[in-house]
Amino acid sequence: MVFLLSNAFAAGKGDRTEIRRCYVIVLNWNGWALTLPCLESLFRQTHEDKVIVVCDNGSNDGSLDFIAAWAEGRLDVVKGAQSELTDLWFPPISKPVSYIRLTRMEAAKGGDDVALGASLVLIENGANLGYGGGCNVGLQFALARHDFEFVWILNNDVVVTPDSLGTLIDEAERDPDAGIIGSTVLYFDQPATVQALGGAKFNFWFASARPIGWNSALRLPVDRDSVLRKLDYIAGAAMFVTRRFLQEAGLIPEHFFLYFEEISWALAGQGHFRLGYAPCSIVYHHEGFYTGIGRAGKRDQGGTEFLLYRNRLIFARRYLPIRLPVVYAGLLFAMLDALYRRDWRLARTLCRPDLWAWPRAWPKGGTDG
C-alpha cells in the first residue's frame, strides 16, 4: 500500500466547502530519531486529508537534514525493541514523501504555490522558541493557508494508532463547541498504563495539576463523561484544535517557554468553547524524554524542573493573584518535604533565590488569549 499523500486543493485556495483537512504539527528539538517513527505512524493515518508540519526549534543535531533524507527514501527507521507497538511505524512506508523546507518567515506567509502539493512541511524556526513559540510557527503557517478545519499538535516523541486522527475529527464534528480535544495518552514503555485520559484536573488553589487516570491500568471503554467533568485542560503531548478556536482564542501563550501553556490556552477559550475527549484516539508517549521529568527522561535536563515551579508562580500572578500566597506556601511545603526526604536535587532547585523572587508582570501584547 502506498502512503504518499497528495494535498492539492480540491476546489481552490480558501474554498470552505467540505473541508476536513488537518494540519498535524510536530515540534522537534534535537530529536530526529524519535521524530521518524512519529512521522511513520502519522502517514499511516486512515484520514487522508492532512499535511504534516515539523517545526524544528533550532536543533544542532542536523534534525531537518535527517528528516529530509527519510522523506527522500535515503534513511529508514529501525524496527526497535518495542514489539507491542512496532507495527505502528514499521515496516517503513513507501518513499519518497513529497516535502518542502521553509524558513520561519516563509512559513508565516503560508509558503508558496510549490508548498500546496507537499505532504510534509519542514520549518526551520531558527532558534529554540519553547513549546508555545515553536508550535505557534506551525499554527501561523496553517492560518496563512486558509485551507483547513483542524490542527493536531503532537510532541515528536509519540506514535499514534492509524485511526487516531479520524476519531478526533469525528468527535469534533459530533461536538462543534469543543475547541480542544484530547486523546488517550499511554506510556510508550508500558502501553497498557495511562499517562493521561485527555488531559488533567487543575488545582486552582495551588496552581498544580494531576493527569486524569494517571498511572492507572487502561480498561476500555473509558467513561468519557466522567473524564469530561474533571477535565480542565488537554495534555500538551496531543492537542487537537479546531480552526474556530484558533481564530477566536488566539495562539498558544508564549510567556512560559515550557509548562502551563495548556491550562492558559484552555482558559483563553473558557466561556466560548468546551474541552473534548476522544477515548479511542490512542497516543503512545515517551513521557519526559526531553524535559527529564518522568519515566523516559534523565533527571532534570536543562533546568526544566525549575521552570515547572517558577512558572507556577507566574501563572498564579496572572490568573490567581489572590491565591498567590497559597501557591508560595505550597512551594515552601514542597521544599521542606524535599529536605526531609533528602532529595538534594529537588531541594537545590526549590532553594534557588530566583525561584522565590516575586514573579514578573505578565508581558503586554504577545499571545495571551
N, C-alpha and C positions, 0 to 999 in steps of 0.2 A: 504494500500500500504506500502511495506517495503522500507525504505530509507537507510538501511545499505548497504554500498558500498563495493565492492571488488576491490582492487587496485593491484592485482597480475599482473606481466608483461605478456603481450600477446606474446611477442617474445624475451624474454631475455633482460638483462640489457644492456642499451646502444644502442639498436636497434632503429634507427631513422625512420623506416617505419611507415607512417600513425600515427605518434604521435600527439595527440591533448590534451595530459594531461596538466592540470593546477594545480599548487600548489597555494592554497589560504592561504596567510599569514595574520594572525590576531594578532596584537600587544596588549597585555593585561598588565595592571598595576593596581592592586588593584581594579579590575572591573569585577569579575566573574559574578555578577548578570546581567550585560549588555552583557557579552560575550555569555551567554547561549542562549538568543533569537537570537543573531547573528548567532551562530552555527546552531540553529534550521532552520533558513532561508537558510543557506548555504547548508545543507543536503537536502533541498527541490529543489535544482537546477536541471533543466532538463538536463543539461550537466553532464553526469555521470563520465567521466574520470577525476577525481580530487582527490587531497589529501588536507585536511585541516590541516594547521600547526598553532598552537597557540604558540607564543613566549612570555614568561612571563618575564617582566622586573623587577625581584626582588620583587615581591609582598610580603607584610607581612600580607595579609588577608586570606591566605590559598587558593588562587585562583585555583591553579592547582589541589588541592585535591577536591575542589568542582566541577571542570570541569570533573575530572575523575569519580566522583560519578554520575554526569549526564550521562556520556558515558556508565556507567555500569547499568543505569536504576534505581539508588537509589535516584536520585534527579531530579525533573521536574521543568521546567519553569512555572511561573504563567501566567495567561491569561493577566493580566494588564488592564488598563483602556482605552487604545488606540483602540477604536472599529474599526476605519477605517483601521488599519494595523494589527490587531490581527491575521488574517489568515496567515500572513507570518511566524509566529512562533508557533502558537497554533491551534489545539492540538499537543502535543509532538509527534515527530517521533518515530518509533519503536526502541527499545533498546534490547540488548546492541549495541553500536557502537565500532568496533574494534579500539583500540588505543595503543600507546606506549609512554613512557616517556623517554626523553633523556636529558643529560646534554648538555651544550654549546659545550664542546669538542667532545662529541659523535656526535652531530648534524653536526659539521664541517666536519666530516668524512662520513656523509650520513647515519649514523646509521648502523645496521647490517641486515642480511637476515630476521630477525623477523619483521623488520620495513616495509618490502616490501608489506605485506598484510594489513597494518594498514590504515584505513580511516582517522584517526585523529592522529596527532603527537603533543605531548606536550613537549615543550622545555623550560628548566629552564635556563634562561640567567645568573642567579646568581647575577645580580645587575641591577640597572636602567641605561641602556646604552643610554637613549634618544631615539628619534624616529628613526633616521637613524641607530644607532648602534643596536637597538633592532630588527628592520626589517632585517638588514643585516645578522643576525644569521640565520633567516629563508631562506634568499636568498642563503647563503653559503650551507645550507643543500640541497636545491634544486639543486644547481650546482654540488654538490658532487654526486648526484643520477644519473645524465645524462639521465633522462627518461622523460623529459618534454619539452613542447614548449612555455608555457606561465606561468606567475606568476601574481596573483591578490593580491595586498596589500590593506588591509582594516583596518580601525580603528575598535576596538571592539564594539564601541557604534553605530553601524549601523545595519539595517536589509535590506535585498535585496529581490527583486521580483524573482520568480522562473526562469525566462528566462534571468536574468541579465548577467550571465556568458556566456551563449550561444551566446547572442547578441554581447558581446565583442569579442568572438572568431571569429564570422562571420565577424566582422569589421576588425579584424587583418588579416584574410585570404583575404579579399577584397582589403586591402591596406597593402601589405607586408613591405612597407617602414615606416610605423607608428611604432615607438619604444615604446611609452607610449600612452595609450588610456584612456580617461576619460568617466565617466558616467554622467547621470543627477542626481545631488545630491539635494535632497529635505529635508526640515526640518521635523524631526520626529514629532514635536508637531504641525506643520502646513503643512500637506502633499501636499497641493496644492501650496506651496510657494517655490521658488527656492533658494537654498543656492549657487549653482554654476552649470552652464552648462559646464561640462567637467573640467573646471579649472578657470584660472584667466588671466587677462591682467596685465602686469607688467610695471610700470613706471621706466625706466632706468635712469631718472634724479634724482628722489628722493628715489629710491630703495624701492618702496611701490607697493602694488598690490590691485586690486579690482576684486572680483569674477565676472565672466561673468553672467549676468542675476540676480545678487544678489537682493534678496527680491522681485523679480517680481512674478507675478502670472504665474503658469505653464499653457502653452497652447500648447499642442501637435497638429500637428507635429512642432518640433523646426527647425529653419533654420540652418541646420548643417554647410553649407558652410560659413555662416556669423559668426558662433562661431569659426570655424577653422581659419578664418582670424584674429581674435582677440586673439587667444589662445597663451599664452607664456609659461604656464606650467599647468600640471594636478594637480588637488586638491589631497592633500595627504590622504584624507579620503578614497579615492578609486582610486588606480592607477593600471591599467592593463598593464603589461610589457612583451615584447617578450624576448625569450631566447637570440636572437641575440643582442638585445640592452644590456642586462646584460653582455654578453661576450665582447662586443666592448666598451661600455661606462663605464663599471665598476659598483661597488656597490653604494649605496646611500652615498653621502658625510656625514661624521660624525662630522664635525667641529662645528656644531651649537647646538647640543643637541635637539633643538626644533625650528621650523620655518626656512624658507629659504632653506630647503633641496630640495624641489620640483623644484624651479627655478634653483638651482645649478645643479641638476641632468639633467634637460632638456637642460641646456647649455652644459653639458658634451657630449650629443649626437647631438648637433647642427651641421648642415652640412652633417650629415650622416643619420639622421632619422627625420621623421616628427612626429608631435603630432597628435593624432587621437581623435575622439569623436563619441561615440555611443549613440545617443539621447534616444533610447528605453531601455537602460540599466539603471534601476532605483535603486537608493540607498537612503534610509532614514537615516538621521544623527542627533544624539543628539549633535548639534553643541556646542563646548566649554564646554562639560561636565567635562573634566579633566583640561583643561587649565584655565578655569574660565573666558575666554573671549568669549562672545557670549550668545545666548539665554538660553542655558540649564545649564550653569555653574554658580557657585558662583563667586564673584568678585575676580579675580586675585589670584588664588590659587598658592602658592609656588613661587611667583615672576615670573610667566611666561610672564607677560606683559613687565617686564624689558628685558627679552630675546628677545621679539619681536622688541624692539627698539635698543637694543645693537647689535643684530645680523644684523640689517640693516647697521650699520657701518662696521661690519666685512665683510659682503657681498660686500659692496661698495669698501672697500680697496682691496679686491681680484679681483673683476670683473670691477669696475668702478672707478679706482683710481683718474682719472682726475676730476670726478664729486663728489668726497668725500666732498669738501667744500659745495656743493649744498645740499648734504644729511644732513650735520651738520646744515645748515640753515633751512632746513625743520623741523628738530627736535627742533631747537630753537623756531620756529614759533609755533609748537605744544605745547611746554612748556608754552609760553606766553599766548596762547589761553586757556590752562587748568587753568592757574592762573586767567585769565579774567573771565572765566565761574565758578570759584570757585570749580572746580573739584579737590579737595585736594588730593584724592587718586592718580589720574593720575599725578598731579603736583609733588607729592612726588617722584613718580617713575622717572619722567623726570628731576628732580633736583638732582638725585643721582650723586655724583662725578665720580663713576666708570662707569656710563653710558657715560660720556663725554670724558673719557680718550682715547688717541689715540689707535685705535683698534690694537690688537696684529697681528703679521705677520701670514700669512696662514701657518699652520704646513707643514713641508716637509713630503712626503710619504703619508700614510693613504689612504683614498678612494676618493681623489679629482679626479673625472673623467677627 
